[in-house]
Amino acid sequence: MKVKLTKLSNNHNNLRTKEVIGSADKLPVVGERFVMTSRPLDQGASVRLISTSPVTGIYHDFNLHSELYTIKTENSTYLIEVLDKHGQD
């Protein structure tokens, strides 16, 4: 599915951009890492891989226009917006 990951807060600099649009195979699950891929930032790379630390909390927000998940990890808080359930980056 096509998703947008937005960094809301963190205590590290491991995610080099505030937002990443790409593909995820599944929605976040407590106790597991949220993993997604996107276009690479570096020339010569084939893919950008994003893997959070294990998710400790998930907060859902569904409305007519969007499907949003705020996830907390050990070090960060992210917003995940599902852009297209069947789409790829």
Contacts in CASP RR format, 6 or more apart in sequence:
PFRMAT RR
TARGET T0000
AUTHOR 0000-0000-0000
METHOD contacts of the structure
MODEL  1
MKVKLTKLSNNHNNLRTKEVIGSADKLPVVGERFVMTSRPLDQGASVRLI
STSPVTGIYHDFNLHSELYTIKTENSTYLIEVLDKHGQD
1 23 0 8 1.000
1 24 0 8 1.000
1 25 0 8 1.000
1 82 0 8 1.000
1 83 0 8 1.000
1 84 0 8 1.000
1 85 0 8 1.000
1 86 0 8 1.000
1 87 0 8 1.000
2 21 0 8 1.000
2 22 0 8 1.000
2 23 0 8 1.000
2 82 0 8 1.000
2 83 0 8 1.000
2 84 0 8 1.000
2 87 0 8 1.000
2 88 0 8 1.000
2 89 0 8 1.000
3 21 0 8 1.000
3 22 0 8 1.000
3 23 0 8 1.000
3 24 0 8 1.000
3 36 0 8 1.000
3 80 0 8 1.000
3 81 0 8 1.000
3 82 0 8 1.000
3 83 0 8 1.000
4 19 0 8 1.000
4 20 0 8 1.000
4 21 0 8 1.000
4 22 0 8 1.000
4 80 0 8 1.000
4 81 0 8 1.000
4 83 0 8 1.000
5 19 0 8 1.000
5 20 0 8 1.000
5 21 0 8 1.000
5 22 0 8 1.000
5 34 0 8 1.000
5 36 0 8 1.000
5 50 0 8 1.000
5 78 0 8 1.000
5 79 0 8 1.000
5 80 0 8 1.000
6 18 0 8 1.000
6 19 0 8 1.000
6 78 0 8 1.000
6 79 0 8 1.000
6 80 0 8 1.000
6 81 0 8 1.000
7 15 0 8 1.000
7 18 0 8 1.000
7 19 0 8 1.000
7 76 0 8 1.000
7 78 0 8 1.000
8 70 0 8 1.000
8 76 0 8 1.000
8 77 0 8 1.000
8 78 0 8 1.000
8 79 0 8 1.000
9 76 0 8 1.000
9 77 0 8 1.000
10 75 0 8 1.000
10 76 0 8 1.000
10 77 0 8 1.000
11 75 0 8 1.000
11 76 0 8 1.000
12 75 0 8 1.000
12 76 0 8 1.000
15 50 0 8 1.000
15 76 0 8 1.000
16 41 0 8 1.000
17 41 0 8 1.000
20 36 0 8 1.000
20 38 0 8 1.000
20 48 0 8 1.000
20 50 0 8 1.000
21 38 0 8 1.000
21 83 0 8 1.000
21 89 0 8 1.000
22 36 0 8 1.000
22 37 0 8 1.000
22 38 0 8 1.000
22 39 0 8 1.000
22 88 0 8 1.000
22 89 0 8 1.000
23 36 0 8 1.000
23 37 0 8 1.000
23 38 0 8 1.000
23 87 0 8 1.000
23 88 0 8 1.000
23 89 0 8 1.000
24 34 0 8 1.000
24 35 0 8 1.000
24 36 0 8 1.000
24 37 0 8 1.000
24 80 0 8 1.000
25 35 0 8 1.000
27 69 0 8 1.000
27 80 0 8 1.000
27 82 0 8 1.000
28 34 0 8 1.000
28 55 0 8 1.000
28 58 0 8 1.000
28 69 0 8 1.000
28 71 0 8 1.000
28 80 0 8 1.000
29 55 0 8 1.000
29 58 0 8 1.000
30 55 0 8 1.000
30 56 0 8 1.000
30 57 0 8 1.000
30 58 0 8 1.000
31 54 0 8 1.000
31 55 0 8 1.000
31 56 0 8 1.000
32 54 0 8 1.000
32 55 0 8 1.000
33 51 0 8 1.000
33 52 0 8 1.000
33 53 0 8 1.000
33 54 0 8 1.000
33 55 0 8 1.000
34 50 0 8 1.000
34 51 0 8 1.000
34 52 0 8 1.000
34 55 0 8 1.000
34 71 0 8 1.000
34 73 0 8 1.000
34 78 0 8 1.000
34 80 0 8 1.000
35 49 0 8 1.000
35 50 0 8 1.000
35 51 0 8 1.000
35 52 0 8 1.000
36 49 0 8 1.000
36 50 0 8 1.000
37 47 0 8 1.000
37 48 0 8 1.000
37 49 0 8 1.000
37 50 0 8 1.000
37 89 0 8 1.000
38 47 0 8 1.000
38 48 0 8 1.000
38 50 0 8 1.000
38 89 0 8 1.000
39 47 0 8 1.000
39 48 0 8 1.000
39 89 0 8 1.000
40 46 0 8 1.000
40 47 0 8 1.000
40 48 0 8 1.000
41 48 0 8 1.000
52 71 0 8 1.000
52 73 0 8 1.000
52 76 0 8 1.000
52 78 0 8 1.000
53 73 0 8 1.000
53 74 0 8 1.000
53 75 0 8 1.000
53 76 0 8 1.000
54 73 0 8 1.000
54 74 0 8 1.000
55 71 0 8 1.000
55 72 0 8 1.000
55 73 0 8 1.000
56 72 0 8 1.000
56 73 0 8 1.000
56 74 0 8 1.000
57 71 0 8 1.000
57 72 0 8 1.000
58 69 0 8 1.000
58 70 0 8 1.000
58 71 0 8 1.000
58 72 0 8 1.000
59 69 0 8 1.000
59 70 0 8 1.000
59 71 0 8 1.000
60 68 0 8 1.000
60 69 0 8 1.000
61 67 0 8 1.000
61 68 0 8 1.000
61 69 0 8 1.000
61 70 0 8 1.000
62 68 0 8 1.000
66 81 0 8 1.000
66 82 0 8 1.000
67 81 0 8 1.000
67 82 0 8 1.000
68 79 0 8 1.000
68 80 0 8 1.000
68 81 0 8 1.000
68 82 0 8 1.000
69 79 0 8 1.000
69 80 0 8 1.000
69 82 0 8 1.000
70 77 0 8 1.000
70 78 0 8 1.000
70 79 0 8 1.000
70 80 0 8 1.000
71 77 0 8 1.000
71 78 0 8 1.000
71 80 0 8 1.000
END
